[in-house]
Amino acid sequence: MMQALHKLLLCHLLACLGLNALGSEIIHGHTAPPKQMLYMASVQTRKGHVCGGSLIRNNFVLTAAHCANGRDPLVRVVLGTHNLKKTGTVRKIERRCKHRDYRNDTDENDIMLLKLSKSVPVGGTIQRIQLPPPNMNLQPNQKCSVAGWGRTEQSDQHTVTDLRVVDVSVVDQNDCRRQWYKSKLNLPASVICAGGYKTLKGACQGDSGGPLVCNEVAAGVVSFGDKYCRDPDLPNIYTDVSKFLPWIDQIVSQNGC
């Protein structure tokens, strides 16, 4: 009974804070260079783009677990293009492998692997991104980047066609947790904080599932932030990929879930 009540209160808190984990918006960024970030993937329902992702194996895309929480199921991934109006390499999603301990009330363990129906041809316009080393230790103020297909202004309600990218700085864990605690939210354990703090630059509303790229590896997966992207006191939150390497290896080695 108490556990159910606790979950209900957490859900209510997330709603009251206006947190948004299903958007796709890069704030104060610029168009991504055509020959860079070739690992980026557009995760889509039948209606179109809903989340970002990154290609980590020829037939696996890394994204956020909450991306599969919507009413419309995820059905395909588009790779090999920065412009979603142009024809890219399309693959159907064969398996949606959410982390077994993912919690949709707190976005804890917010990570998922998508098994593609067929491997993609790596080379040319498609490249894989490397995973981080175990327990990667990012330093406060370290420069990283995040990209996505999404809104370019806080008030705009439309996604954009071209991939956009913005540089963000890693936020000290203690500062980050302190700021979110002021909003009565205890952050999950395995997260990275970057962007959105003392600045409006960042992955507003997530561009959920896209990679936080630090030292040319997929250090994080965009999880959540404040809904309206106007609160410079609340850092953006990413799932720390380095904490989930054994789980990723298991899913990839058994070729699905």
VENQUIBEL-V245476 format. One record per pair of residues at least 6 apart in sequence whose C-alpha atoms are under 8 Angstrom apart, sorted by sequence separation. I is the first residue (numbers start at 1). J is the second residue. D is the distance in whole Angstrom. If there is no record, write none. Layout:
BEGIN
i = {I/I}
j = {J/J}
d = {D/D}
END
This chain:
BEGIN
i = {43/44/55/56/68/81/102/103/122/151/180/181/195/196/212/213/251/42/43/44/54/55/81/101/102/103/151/152/180/195/196/211/212/213/42/43/53/54/80/81/101/102/150/151/152/194/195/196/211/212/226/42/43/53/54/79/80/102/150/151/177/211/212/225/42/43/53/78/79/99/149/150/177/211/212/225/226/41/42/52/53/78/79/99/149/150/210/211/225/40/41/51/78/99/149/209/210/224/225/40/41/77/78/98/99/149/150/208/209/223/224/40/41/76/77/98/149/150/208/209/222/223/224/39/40/76/77/97/98/148/149/207/208/222/223/39/51/76/77/96/97/147/148/206/208/222/223/39/50/75/76/96/97/147/148/176/206/221/222/75/96/97/147/206/220/221/74/95/96/146/147/173/203/205/206/220/221/41/94/95/145/146/173/205/220/221/93/94/95/145/146/171/172/204/205/219/220/93/94/145/146/170/171/204/205/219/220/93/94/144/145/170/171/204/205/218/219/92/93/143/144/170/171/204/205/91/92/143/144/169/170/204/24/46/91/92/143/144/168/169/171/212/23/24/45/46/91/142/143/168/22/23/24/45/46/68/141/142/192/22/45/46/91/140/141/191/200/44/45/46/140/141/200/206/43/44/45/89/139/140/141/200/44/138/140/200/204/43/44/65/139/168/196/199/203/43/44/65/167/168/197/198/202/42/43/166/167/196/197/198/41/42/166/196/197/41/42/65/196/197/41/66/196/197/40/41/77/196/197/39/40/195/196/39/66/194/195/38/193/194/38/193/194/22/65/66/81/193/194/21/22/65/66/80/192/193/64/65/80/191/192/64/65/79/191/192/34/63/64/191/192/62/63/190/191/32/62/63/154/190/62/63/61/62/60/61/190/60/61/179/180/60/61/179/59/60/146/147/179/59/146/150/59/149/176/59/148/176/59/147/58/59/58/148/58/147/58/146/147/171/146/147/146/145/146/144/145/144/145/58/144/57/143/144/55/56/55/56/54/55/56/154/54/56/154/85/154/84/83/84/82/83/109/82/83/108/82/107/108/109/106/108/136/132/130/131/132/38/39/129/130/131/132/38/39/129/130/131/38/39/129/35/38/39/14/14/11/10/11/10/52/52/7/111/136/42/135/134/135/132/133/134/111/131/132/131/134/110/32/107/26/26/25/26/29/24/25/26/27/28/24/25/26/27/28/24/25/26/27/24/25/27/111/110/32/109/31/32/31/32/31/32/25/30/31/24/29/30/113/29/30/29/26/28/29/113/26/27/26/115/67/115/67/64/65/63/64/63/64/62/63/63/99/97/52/53/51/52/53/54/51/52/53/54/64/66/51/52/53/63/64/51/52/64/97/97/95/96/95/17/41/40/13/14/13/28/29/27/28/29/27/28/26/27/26/27/26/27/25/26/24/25/24/25/26/23/24/25/26/23/24/25/22/23/24/21/22/23/24/20/21/22/23/19/20/22/21/60/21/22/21/20/21/19/20/19/20/19/20/18/19/17/18/17/18}
j = {49/50/61/62/74/87/108/109/128/157/186/187/201/202/218/219/257/49/50/51/61/62/88/108/109/110/158/159/187/202/203/218/219/220/50/51/61/62/88/89/109/110/158/159/160/202/203/204/219/220/234/51/52/62/63/88/89/111/159/160/186/220/221/234/52/53/63/88/89/109/159/160/187/221/222/235/236/52/53/63/64/89/90/110/160/161/221/222/236/52/53/63/90/111/161/221/222/236/237/53/54/90/91/111/112/162/163/221/222/236/237/54/55/90/91/112/163/164/222/223/236/237/238/54/55/91/92/112/113/163/164/222/223/237/238/55/67/92/93/112/113/163/164/222/224/238/239/56/67/92/93/113/114/164/165/193/223/238/239/93/114/115/165/224/238/239/93/114/115/165/166/192/222/224/225/239/240/61/114/115/165/166/193/225/240/241/114/115/116/166/167/192/193/225/226/240/241/115/116/167/168/192/193/226/227/241/242/116/117/167/168/193/194/227/228/241/242/116/117/167/168/194/195/228/229/116/117/168/169/194/195/229/50/72/117/118/169/170/194/195/197/238/50/51/72/73/118/169/170/195/50/51/52/73/74/96/169/170/220/51/74/75/120/169/170/220/229/74/75/76/170/171/230/236/74/75/76/120/170/171/172/231/76/170/172/232/236/76/77/98/172/201/229/232/236/77/78/99/201/202/231/232/236/77/78/201/202/231/232/233/77/78/202/232/233/78/79/102/233/234/79/104/234/235/79/80/116/235/236/79/80/235/236/80/107/235/236/80/235/236/81/236/237/66/109/110/125/237/238/66/67/110/111/125/237/238/110/111/126/237/238/111/112/126/238/239/82/111/112/239/240/111/112/239/240/82/112/113/204/240/113/114/113/114/113/114/243/114/115/233/234/115/116/234/115/116/202/203/235/116/203/207/117/207/234/118/207/235/119/207/119/120/120/210/121/210/122/210/211/235/211/212/212/212/213/212/213/213/214/128/214/128/214/215/127/128/128/129/128/129/130/228/129/131/229/161/230/161/161/162/161/162/188/162/163/188/163/188/189/190/188/190/219/217/216/217/218/125/126/216/217/218/219/126/127/217/218/219/127/128/218/125/128/129/105/106/105/105/106/106/148/149/105/209/242/149/242/242/243/241/242/243/221/241/242/242/245/223/147/223/147/148/148/149/152/148/149/150/151/152/149/150/151/152/153/150/151/152/153/151/152/154/239/239/162/239/162/163/163/164/164/165/159/164/165/159/164/165/248/165/166/166/164/166/167/251/165/166/166/255/208/256/209/208/209/208/209/209/210/209/210/211/247/251/207/208/207/208/209/210/208/209/210/211/221/223/209/210/211/221/222/210/211/223/256/257/256/257/257/183/210/210/184/185/185/200/201/200/201/202/201/202/201/202/202/203/203/204/203/204/203/204/204/205/206/204/205/206/207/205/206/207/205/206/207/205/206/207/208/205/206/207/208/205/206/208/208/252/223/224/224/224/225/224/225/225/226/226/227/226/227/226/227/227/228}
d = {6/5/4/7/6/7/6/7/7/7/7/8/6/5/6/6/6/6/6/7/5/6/5/8/5/7/6/8/7/5/8/5/6/7/8/5/6/5/5/8/6/6/7/5/8/8/8/8/7/5/7/6/6/5/7/6/6/7/4/6/7/6/6/7/5/6/5/6/5/7/6/5/6/5/7/7/8/6/6/7/8/6/7/7/6/8/6/6/5/7/5/8/5/6/6/5/6/6/6/6/5/6/7/6/6/6/8/7/5/8/5/5/7/7/5/4/5/8/5/7/8/6/7/5/7/6/6/5/7/5/6/7/6/7/5/5/6/4/7/7/5/7/6/6/7/4/6/8/7/6/5/6/6/5/7/6/6/5/7/5/5/8/4/5/5/5/7/6/7/6/6/7/8/6/7/5/7/7/7/5/7/6/7/6/5/7/6/5/7/6/7/8/7/7/7/6/5/6/5/4/7/8/5/7/6/6/8/5/5/6/6/6/5/7/8/7/7/6/6/7/5/4/7/8/7/6/5/6/6/5/7/5/7/8/6/8/5/7/6/5/7/7/7/6/6/8/7/5/7/5/7/8/8/6/8/8/5/5/7/7/4/7/8/7/5/8/7/6/5/8/5/6/7/8/7/6/7/7/7/5/8/8/5/7/5/6/8/6/6/5/7/7/8/5/7/5/8/7/8/6/8/5/7/6/7/7/7/8/5/6/6/5/6/6/5/6/7/7/7/6/5/7/6/5/7/8/8/4/8/8/8/6/5/8/7/6/6/7/6/6/8/6/7/7/8/6/7/5/8/7/7/5/8/5/6/6/5/5/5/7/5/4/5/7/5/6/7/6/5/5/6/8/5/6/5/8/6/6/8/5/5/8/6/6/6/5/7/6/7/6/6/5/8/6/6/6/7/8/8/5/7/7/7/7/7/6/6/6/4/8/5/6/5/7/7/7/7/7/7/7/6/8/5/6/6/7/5/6/7/7/5/6/7/7/7/5/5/5/8/6/7/7/7/7/6/6/8/5/5/7/8/5/8/6/6/5/5/7/8/7/7/8/8/6/7/5/6/6/6/8/5/5/6/5/5/6/6/7/5/5/7/7/7/6/8/8/5/6/7/7/6/8/7/8/6/8/5/5/6/7/6/7/7/8/6/8/7/7/8/7/7/6/7/7/7/7/7/6/7/7/6/4/6/5/8/5/4/6/6/7/6/7/7/6/8/7/7/6/6/5/4/5/7/5/6/7/6/6/8/5/6/4/7/7/8/8/7/7/7/8/7/6/7/6/8/8/4/4/8/7/6/8/8/8/6/8/6/6/5/6/5/5/4/6/6/8/6/4/7/6/7/7/8/7/7/6/7/8/7/7/8/8/8/8/8/7/7/7/5/8/5/7/8/6/6/6/5/6/6/6/8/5/7/6/8/8/6/6/7/5/6/5/7/6/4/6/7/6/6/5/6/7/6/8/7/6/6/8/6/8/5/6/7/7/6/6/6/5/5/6/5/7/5/8/8}
END
